[in-house]
């Protein structure tokens, strides 16, 4: 029976009936439980009982930073060594599947400790290392699951939000913005999340125009540095090249988002055309038009880019053709 059901049943009881009920229920409670739960205090003075209970919650012992730090480093060392997946002498077989409980507890404890200024910087470093571990585990064999964020019940978006929030409280904008962009662009994602979702979350933390301008410039600089790295690297295998180009494209999207929010629509479009790593002409057009629809919501620019692509001989997919007819007829973009 739920509490509200109990209240409903006792609402219409007479005083003597309630007294009998309480006495009988009291008899059913073992003496040890009555003492542990302070049932006598509850009966003698309910208000004092509530206050003591509240104090007990507030006085709950916080995790010890040194112990949490040591356990987190040991956990990460074992994870990188695949000790939670492959047979080994460090972690018994029956304990390997319990990594998700340890991981969640550690992340929660580090987040809590990070709210205290004296531990914040160390907690930031630990969360960054854990984030890199879990993103890596999203595409490589580390744990029995290749969806670590989902398995430990801390979504990647939530994890990154915790981390960036602490960084923003502790670090100057140039530092936390640059680090955060590189965490998003330079790491793999859980299978059920897109980089645009992570970028959107970070954009929400840039709560004024100067911060957005700074973040846009930092993202541009990171794009230029990666382009230089690609040019200067003589031998680059296909995977390294793919990762470098994906890194650039994610940052280009961030620049596009921020410049669009600042009303610099053509600047955003031109930056995309110059810096977005090419896939195929039609695919590049599709991405640009989707970004204009999603981030700018401006039919004029959408129509212009579509028509210029037709003039260059690009054959758009059927969905874009249908959207063009829709926009041309109503002069507005679909939601």
Secondary structure, DSSP 8 states (H G I E B T S, - for coil): --HHHHHHHHTT--HHHHHHHHHHHHHHS-HHHHHHTTHHHHHH-HHHHHHHHHHHHHT-----HHHHHHHHHHHHHHHHTTTTTS--SSS-HHHHTTHHHHHHHHHHHHHHHTTSHHHHHHHHHHHHHHHHHHHHHTTSSSSS-S-HHHHTT--HHHHHHHHHHHHHHHS-HHHHHHHHHHHHHSS---TT--HHHHHHHHHHH--SHHHHHHHHHHHHHHHHHHHHHHHH-S---HHHHHHHHHHHHHHHHHHHHHHHHTT-HHHHHHHHHHHS----HHHHHHHHHHHIIIII--HHHHHHHHHHHHHTT----HHHHHHHHHHHHHSS---
